[in-house]
């Protein structure tokens, strides 16, 4: 009995030191006193290639070394010179980077059993302590402050107390392996995840993940087990198999149970819990990205911003937002942190713009380099300088995401400068000038997109076409974000600049419609299953396009041609939503909204048919507003990023005269605007659209939560 307890303790220690190690494959299966057969046991050892005692099976750990430590162990820092991997462009920050690395060395010197690496920024007291040591060295004083303190420290005050360490596992439960997908189904879900989800949110390295999965790392590492279960959950959304449905689901022709795919895996992860006292790991951060992927089309997509914020805070706690820290880590681990960071960054920008919230981190808060433009199979795992090379002429799976991250930067600036509660103190220009600057930056981005990623609905590579569609829809969504706060908000008050912003939003909306229509048509050619032709990531851009087109319907007097085109644009948005609702239940809410918008357009068309025809106004020139066109009044041939050929816009002066004549026919969402009695504002503020006082009135009238909070 005592021997069993001792062996059990040793196994527990080994699992703590190296949870990625599969003990059974190296020392044999657990011994059971009842029913033990010696010959069977020896045969089992041979099948595992375990040699007779005292010989040992060679130890081989899965890569990367992320199974336990979220960041490198302290010993990793001690073996790398201080000057290693410090980029030349950051030479001005070298003193602080050296201090940063020294702080890790001295943490090791203090020899604290419960010490874990946490990042401390320049404003922390730890940096000053390190600076003191540097000053001592400069004066020729050889004594080391940290070493001396480590020798004289009082253990009772430095070691973590028993009552604190004992609660580190409280609030958590082990993985319920009873719902782990059976062999065959598990690999199907993994493959589907990488083909359908990771294609648009490149978080994991497929080869590294597969190696760890095949090595059964999920048996010994709860963090990796959580990641696996969320991979299953996300993949299950696209798989028609009753085994992935909710336990009580009974599939039928008229049943909505197929929407429950993956939710039992998601629940299993939530039930495991997480203790807030534990230091985050790489797996914890990947877990949060995968949660955001899963809830994107749930009833609570707004949680994405909160979860991504938590993930970015975890990144900061580990110092993974600092190049000098990342440079010290294992190359594979470093690359995985890069991916996790940029995924969270994208989710934060996308979610914050959707909800009208400030971003979690500013661009000045990190110096993480762009993702390496290289496919998973070409990663150099042993090259401490990064390395690896993408074959020339082959477009990597992450190329589009690198470009989309550049749009995210523009969106972050837009949220900070245009939608911030207070105008940034360091920005000395009007908000209108900011809009022009951001719009120009977006056009510059579009002009410099690599040729393989430019929009081409006839592109032969279907996966690349889908990625390109997602990227360009995101770009046009960003353009709407830049301009929509400046569209006319009240009757007969629109300026030329406001009408230009409205036109920019409308043309961006038409561009998104063209993208979704092209992708739907191509999906039919590719024989995609129902609901698979459009990625869920275009749900919000498509819905917003419908809102903009509906807004334009009531903003200016349209010609019959313009009215018909607006209705067709709304129908395009409706088709996209109807496709997505076949796979994503909550997209049905958007469908209902867009159906009502189409009904509104039909009413306007029928009313125009009853009215005597009016002479069509003559415009000075078409407003061609493709992302890459810097001129506000020029014409060009049709593309998905501009208006249709022959489309004319109303003369600005005539448009202002008829502004908002039909506003009262809109639903509660629009009619609330007429009764606001907004206070008078300065000229610059009058150029902006609806402000926070409108939202306050909506909440006061008890319309806000029911009308808005449940449909994105």
Secondary structure, 3 states (H helix, E strand, C coil): CHHHHHHHHHHHHHHHHCCCCCCHHHHCCCCCCCCCCHHHHHHHHHHCCCCCCCCCCCCCCCCCCCCCCCCCCHHHHHCCCCCCCCCHHHHHHHHHHHHHHHHHHHHHHCCCCCCCCCCCCCCCHHHHHHHHHHHHHHCCCCCCHHHHHHHHCCHHHHCCCHHHHCCCCCCCCCCCHHHCCCCCHHHHHHHHHHHHCCCCCCCCCHHHHHHHHHCCHHHCCHHHHHHHHHHHHHHHCCCCCHHHCCCCCCCCCCCCHHHHCCHHHHHHHHHHCCCCCCCCCHHHHHHHHHHHHHHCCCCCCCHHHHHHHHHHHHHHHHCCCCHHHHCCCCHHHHHHHHHHHHHHHHHHHHHHHHHCCCCCCCHHHCCCCCCCCCCHHHCCCCCCCCCCCCCCCCCCCCHHHHHHHHHHHHHHHHHHHCCCCCCCCCCCCCHHHHHHHHHHHHHHHHHCCCHHHCCCCCCCCHHHHHHHHHHHHHHHHHHHHHHHHHCCCCCCCCCHHHHHHHHHHHHHHHHHHHHHHHHHHHHHHCCCCCCCCCCHHHHHHHHHHHHHHHHHHHHCCCCHHHHHHHHHHHHHHHHHHHHHCCCCCCHHHHHHHHHHHHHHHHHHHHHHHHCCCCCCCCCCCCCCCCCCCCCCCCCCCCCCCCCCCCCCCCCHHHHHHCCCCCHHHCCHHHHHHHHCCCCCCCHHHHCCCCCHHHHHHHHHCCCHHHHHCCCC
